[in-house]
Amino acid sequence: MAQETCKGGAVANHDTIQLEAFELTLQDIATVEIEKLHALSIGVGWPHRPKDWQMLLENGKGVVAVDAIGRLAGSAMWFEYGPSFSTLGMVITPPRLQARGAGRWMMLHIMQQAGKRRFGLNATRAAKRLYQSMGFTIEKTVFQCQGEATPVATPSLPAGAQLRAMTPADFNAVIALDAQAFGAGRAALYGSLLPVSKGLVLVRGQRIEAFSLCRRFGRGALIGPVVASNETDAIAVIHPHIVEHAGKFLRIDTREETGAFAHYLAQSGMTVYDTVTTMSLGGTWMHDGEAETGAAPKTWALASQAFS
Ligand SMILES: CC(C)(COP(=O)(O)OP(=O)(O)OC[C@H]1O[C@@H](n2cnc3c(N)ncnc32)[C@H](O)[C@@H]1OP(=O)(O)O)[C@@H](O)C(=O)NCCC(=O)NCCS
């Protein structure tokens, strides 16, 4: 092959070329256009819509990595739930830049930003080893269940319980019930979720004992959070959402692997599509177990994997 020298000195008689000069700079994620973040998550196959990113940005802080000509080369976020706990999420590096240390670098930055506190996250398979090497310990599995909703027969309502639509007058009780189940207050997150969700509450007497939210997310609708003290209540508060979305794409992220709730989801068309691993750093996060005895409310479905 004839040798041809290009402008800049590159020689065109080789079949390979070394292109390694990547310099990334960190920026505040709040300064980046949502379209760029959306393109980043599409690039790793995630279903988030620009509106889903908007809700994430309303509720979290974080960084992006930017290359020398302004292209987005990564993101990482943290969500503050009170003074001592945060979840981490939306950690992404584009496939062409993976396994070069950018993920770890962004994680270290957001953890430094967040300061001394406990951290929780839901790790994809791709990220699990990275987080383990940073000291995170495995706690539970989250089952991402989704599919075309196919309602089963209406489950009978638990004795003494009534189901009704959530109203603004319920919001304080709902937020308090969530805080009991989640282990930290999330009033600000509910400020974003409630206006865009359809909510149902299960009441006994005047007391709200279980609730569910359902909103547009990703490819269709998502049920979550769901909080209840037992699985009969948990099924009762999600059934109407499944009926409403019959024949449409519906998703729910739950830590239930077996039992009536998991069985009911599978029967209703939401089968396990993928799993992620709940991990923590600085102290145990998951504290349920009492819920089955009716002693404490627990989270049956996540708000999202990043919010948890
Ligand atoms: C998960 C993800 C964020 C990791 O980002 P990354 O930039 O590849 O992460 P890093 O390069 O810092 O580290 C990843 C691993 O590659 C290794 N690595 C880093 N540089 C490397 C190199 N030059 N050569 C080989 N391996 C390398 C790291 O040591 C680490 O290995 P470990 O699993 O043994 O700890 C990225 O794969 C991704 O965006 N995946 C899709 C979206 C996703 O799943 N996000 C996680 C959400 S929880």
The ligand as a Gaussian input file, in Angstrom:
#p B3LYP/6-31G(d) Opt

LIG

0 1
 C      -20.947000      -0.110000      35.901000
 C      -20.168000       0.967000      35.223000
 C      -20.696000       2.319000      35.681000
 C      -18.704000       0.844000      35.626000
 O      -18.013000       1.915000      35.058000
 P      -16.509000       1.806000      34.592000
 O      -16.090000       3.156000      34.174000
 O      -16.374000       0.687000      33.648000
 O      -15.838000       1.433000      35.991000
 P      -14.312000       1.341000      36.353000
 O      -13.493000       1.325000      35.135000
 O      -14.022000       2.401000      37.366000
 O      -14.244000      -0.038000      37.097000
 C      -14.910000      -1.194000      36.587000
 C      -14.038000      -2.374000      36.669000
 O      -13.085000      -2.305000      35.628000
 C      -11.774000      -2.394000      36.164000
 N      -10.882000      -1.575000      35.392000
 C      -10.640000      -0.278000      35.530000
 N       -9.731000       0.125000      34.635000
 C       -9.410000      -0.969000      33.909000
 C       -8.522000      -1.220000      32.830000
 N       -7.737000      -0.260000      32.323000
 N       -8.497000      -2.449000      32.300000
 C       -9.255000      -3.437000      32.814000
 N      -10.088000      -3.278000      33.839000
 C      -10.154000      -2.049000      34.382000
 C      -11.925000      -1.875000      37.559000
 O      -10.866000      -2.303000      38.391000
 C      -13.198000      -2.495000      37.904000
 O      -12.933000      -3.860000      38.126000
 P      -13.508000      -4.653000      39.355000
 O      -14.841000      -5.108000      38.894000
 O      -12.585000      -5.781000      39.551000
 O      -13.584000      -3.718000      40.520000
 C      -20.259000       0.849000      33.679000
 O      -19.907000      -0.455000      33.316000
 C      -21.647000       1.145000      33.128000
 O      -21.986000       2.294000      32.891000
 N      -22.458000       0.098000      32.907000
 C      -23.810000       0.246000      32.389000
 C      -24.695000       1.009000      33.353000
 C      -24.681000       0.383000      34.720000
 O      -24.903000      -0.794000      34.884000
 N      -24.441000       1.230000      35.771000
 C      -24.376000       0.810000      37.138000
 C      -25.585000       1.274000      37.864000
 S      -25.644000       0.583000      39.500000

